[in-house]
Amino acid sequence: MNIKTTIAALSVLSALSFGTFAAESVNTTQAQNLQPIGVISVSGITGSPMDIRQALDKKATDKGASAYRVIESYQNGNWHATAEIYQ
């Protein structure tokens, strides 16, 4: 039973620490105070707009960005989005 508690606690801590390092979505006004470092895009995503956000969060974080701003988004059978990333 002690092992189950430890695993559950580590899972919660992992989720919390991941959230700390994830890039955040910003609007145009917030982006004016940030340094742009590139553009990312994700496509072929099925599901909801939240799935697009998760994919953008992951890709921006993997590129070392602290924030991103969606500059294009559409659905044509699958979701596609393009975002500018910031440091």
N, C-alpha and C positions, 0 to 999 in steps of 0.2 A: 504494500500500500504506500510506503514511503517513496518508492521509485515512481509511482504514478503521480504523486504530488510534485515531485521534483521535475518530472517531464512537463507537467502542466504549467508549472511556474516558469520554466525555461521557454516554453512556447509563448507565453504571454510576454515575457521580457524581450524575446526576439521580435515579436510583432511591434512592440513599442519602440524598440531601437531602430527597426527598419523605417518606421514612420518618421523618425528624427532625421534620417539621412535622405529621404525622398525629396525630389524636386517638387516645388509647389507651382500651381497654376497662378498666373498673374494677369491683370488686365493691362490695357494700353498705358494708362496713367502710372501704374506701379512699375511698368517696364522702362519708363523714361529714366529712372534712377539706377538702372542696372546696365552692366556691360554685356553686349551681345557676343556670343562665342560660336554661333552657327545655327543651322537649321536641321531639324529632324522630321521624319515622316513615318507613319505607320499605315498599313493598308491590309485589306483582306481580313479585317476583324469582324467576326459575327457576334451578335448579341446586342447589348445596349450601349448608349453613350458612355456609361460608367466603364465599360470594357475598354473603350478608346482612351479614356483618361488614365486607366491603369497602365495601358501599353505606353502611353506618352510619358507617364511618371517613370516607368522603368527605363525607357530608352534615354530620357534626359539625365537621369541619375547615373546610368552607365557611362554617359559622355562627360560626367563631372559637372553637370549644371546644377545650380541651386534653384532655378526657376525656369519656367517656359510659358510662352504665350501662343495660343492657338491662332494661326493666321488663315487656315483653310480647313474646312470639315464638310464632308458630304457622305451620303449613303446611296449606293447604287448596287443593291444586292448585298454588299459588304460595306463596312465603314472604312473611311480613309480620312486621315487628318495630317496636317503639316503644322509644325510649331517652330518658332524661333526660341532658341535656348539662351540662357543668361548665366553669368557667373556671379 
